[in-house]
Amino acid sequence: MRTIIITAILLAQLSVNAAAAGCAGADPAITSVRVQNVSGNGSLNHYTLVGKVTNLGNQGQASSVLQFVDIYQNGTRLEDRGVPPLAPGQSYTFSYVWQRASDAGTNTTAFDFRLRMTSPSPPGNQDCSAGNDTFRLTF
């Protein structure tokens, strides 16, 4: 019985890995977001957040693709940043400036970044893996 369970687990892992490797098409992903700079202005600090979207897929996106990175705090969408269609391996950098009280504690602010594609709909081979379309930054 134990051999059957181990075999089933191994087969499930192989299926997941094969599906990920078989992602034919473009795969835009939010690969990083970080605090690049903090500047003070008395009672407020200005945080410059910089993120990167990279096409991890083996195909480029169509020139008609419309996609954005939506920026959320506590479930509320604050803004978005447009992302141009990306060739395989190509990256695009975006930035966002946030103000917060200079006496705010470390790791008390969290942002969620979500890739959103509006055209084509459904995204199809313009984003063949939605599993890497979000990123959380806490500072």
C-alpha positions as CSV (number, residue, x, y, z in Angstrom):
1,M,0.0,0.0,0.0
2,R,2.8,2.4,0.9
3,T,4.5,1.8,-2.5
4,I,1.2,2.7,-4.3
5,I,0.9,6.0,-2.4
6,I,4.5,7.0,-3.1
7,T,4.0,6.1,-6.7
8,A,0.8,8.1,-6.9
9,I,2.6,11.1,-5.3
10,L,5.5,10.9,-7.8
11,L,3.2,10.6,-10.8
12,A,1.2,13.7,-9.6
13,Q,4.4,15.7,-9.3
14,L,5.5,14.6,-12.8
15,S,2.1,15.7,-14.2
16,V,2.4,19.1,-12.5
17,N,6.0,19.6,-13.8
18,A,5.0,18.4,-17.3
19,A,2.1,20.9,-17.4
20,A,4.3,23.7,-16.4
21,A,7.0,22.8,-18.9
22,G,4.2,22.5,-21.6
23,C,3.1,26.1,-21.2
24,A,3.3,26.9,-24.9
25,G,3.0,30.6,-25.5
26,A,3.8,33.8,-23.6
27,D,4.0,33.8,-19.8
28,P,4.2,37.3,-18.4
29,A,5.0,37.2,-14.7
30,I,5.6,39.7,-11.9
31,T,9.1,38.6,-11.0
32,S,10.0,41.2,-8.4
33,V,8.8,44.2,-6.5
34,R,11.0,46.1,-4.0
35,V,11.5,49.4,-2.2
36,Q,14.1,51.2,-4.3
37,N,14.2,54.4,-2.4
38,V,12.9,56.1,0.8
39,S,13.0,59.9,1.2
40,G,11.7,61.9,4.2
41,N,9.7,65.0,4.3
42,G,9.1,65.7,8.0
43,S,6.2,63.6,9.1
44,L,6.0,61.7,5.8
45,N,8.2,59.2,4.0
46,H,8.0,58.8,0.3
47,Y,8.6,55.2,-0.8
48,T,9.5,54.5,-4.4
49,L,8.4,50.9,-5.2
50,V,9.9,49.3,-8.4
51,G,8.6,46.1,-9.9
52,K,9.5,44.0,-12.9
53,V,7.3,42.0,-15.3
54,T,9.1,39.4,-17.4
55,N,7.8,37.1,-20.2
56,L,9.0,33.7,-19.0
57,G,7.3,32.0,-21.9
58,N,8.8,30.7,-25.1
59,Q,6.7,33.0,-27.4
60,G,6.2,36.8,-27.6
61,Q,2.9,38.4,-26.9
62,A,0.7,39.8,-29.7
63,S,1.1,43.5,-30.4
64,S,-2.6,43.9,-29.5
65,V,-2.2,42.8,-25.9
66,L,-3.5,45.2,-23.3
67,Q,-2.2,44.4,-19.8
68,F,-1.7,46.1,-16.5
69,V,-0.3,45.6,-13.1
70,D,-3.0,46.5,-10.6
71,I,-1.7,47.8,-7.2
72,Y,-3.8,46.9,-4.1
73,Q,-3.6,47.7,-0.5
74,N,-6.0,45.9,2.0
75,G,-8.1,44.7,-1.0
76,T,-8.6,48.1,-2.5
77,R,-7.2,48.8,-5.9
78,L,-5.2,52.0,-5.7
79,E,-3.8,52.4,-9.2
80,D,-2.5,50.4,-12.2
81,R,0.5,50.5,-14.5
82,G,0.4,49.6,-18.1
83,V,2.7,46.9,-19.4
84,P,3.6,46.7,-23.1
85,P,3.5,43.4,-25.0
86,L,6.7,41.4,-24.2
87,A,9.0,39.2,-26.3
88,P,10.3,36.0,-24.8
89,G,12.7,36.8,-22.0
90,Q,11.9,40.6,-22.2
91,S,11.2,42.5,-19.0
92,Y,9.4,45.8,-18.3
93,T,10.0,47.8,-15.1
94,F,7.3,49.9,-13.4
95,S,7.3,52.2,-10.4
96,Y,4.9,53.5,-7.8
97,V,5.4,56.1,-5.1
98,W,3.6,55.7,-1.8
99,Q,3.6,58.1,1.2
100,R,3.3,56.9,4.7
101,A,3.9,58.3,8.2
102,S,7.6,58.5,9.1
103,D,6.8,56.8,12.4
104,A,5.1,53.8,10.8
105,G,6.5,50.5,12.0
106,T,8.6,48.1,9.9
107,N,6.5,45.5,8.0
108,T,3.2,47.3,8.7
109,T,2.3,48.1,5.1
110,A,1.5,45.4,2.5
111,F,0.8,45.8,-1.2
112,D,-0.5,43.2,-3.6
113,F,0.5,43.5,-7.3
114,R,-1.7,41.6,-9.8
115,L,-1.2,41.2,-13.5
116,R,-4.5,41.9,-15.4
117,M,-5.0,41.3,-19.1
118,T,-7.9,43.1,-20.7
119,S,-7.3,42.1,-24.3
120,P,-7.5,39.5,-25.8
121,S,-10.2,38.0,-23.7
122,P,-9.7,35.3,-22.6
123,P,-5.9,35.7,-22.5
124,G,-5.2,32.3,-24.1
125,N,-1.7,31.9,-25.2
126,Q,-0.9,35.5,-24.2
127,D,-0.5,34.4,-20.6
128,C,-0.4,30.6,-20.3
129,S,0.4,30.5,-16.6
130,A,-1.6,32.6,-14.1
131,G,0.3,31.1,-11.2
132,N,3.0,33.8,-11.3
133,D,0.8,36.8,-11.9
134,T,0.8,38.2,-8.4
135,F,3.4,39.5,-5.9
136,R,3.1,40.7,-2.3
137,L,5.5,43.3,-0.9
138,T,5.5,44.2,2.8
139,F,7.6,47.0,4.2
